[in-house]
Amino acid sequence: QVQLMQSGAVVRKPGASVKVSCKASGYTFTSYYMHWVRQAPGQGLEWMGIINPRGGGTSHAQNFQDRITMARDTSTSTVYMELYSLRSEDTAVYYCARGGIYSGNYSPFDYWGQGTLVSVSS
Amino acid sequence: EIVLTQSPGTLSLSPGDRATLSCRASQTLTSGYLAWYQQKPGQAPRLLIYDASTRATAIPDRFSGSGSGTDFTLTISRLEPEDIAVYYCQHYGSSRQTFGQGTRVEIK
């Protein structure tokens, strides 16, 4: 069965960076794009970016200009999202989600990771 | 960028009621690439509907989606207690994905 297993909760100070991992299993890793979505406490869903596990190409939302990096390791079927220059407003649960209904980059998200809480506090 | 506006913000209904949730897009979604998700407290979202009206795998048939252009609707035909959640619409037909702000469904 398809599973997306994310790394555990972390605490960071303002100005630091955080790297969240998402290990995929149960399907061919390179066949479907992976997205990152975050949710601040009590707030809605915010799309952050997309990575193509096959070629490694990425695209991200304008809100994260120059602050986000996404990468993948095909040998371990893992995608990574790193966010830099953290501020208190980055406190949120971060999700990876598979764009799995269609194999292109325009697909709804059929499987989600369990979420990783990133807390930014001095 | 396409903006999705959901209404109402909160829906208070009794078990067995019909729930109608709206999602309005700021531009016509010519592709029909509109999805609905359900999110219960402490859980990740779950895909309910995609392509505006196609039920995802294992979703009960009391959930249905409709609409085109700029106006889309999620209908829960007979509300069950386990349907208490926040529902989000999403446009996935561009390189910049967007979500609506959500509609909370609660039991009266």
Interface residues (C-beta under 8 A of the other chain):
Chain A: H35 V37 G44 L45 E46 W47 I50 S59 A61 Q62 Y95 A97 G99 I101 N105 Y106 S107 P108 F109 D110 W112 G113 Q114 G115
Chain B: S31 Y33 A35 Y37 Q39 A44 P45 R46 L47 Y50 A56 T57 Y88 Q90 Y92 G93 S94 S95 R96 Q97 T98 F99 G100 Q101 G102
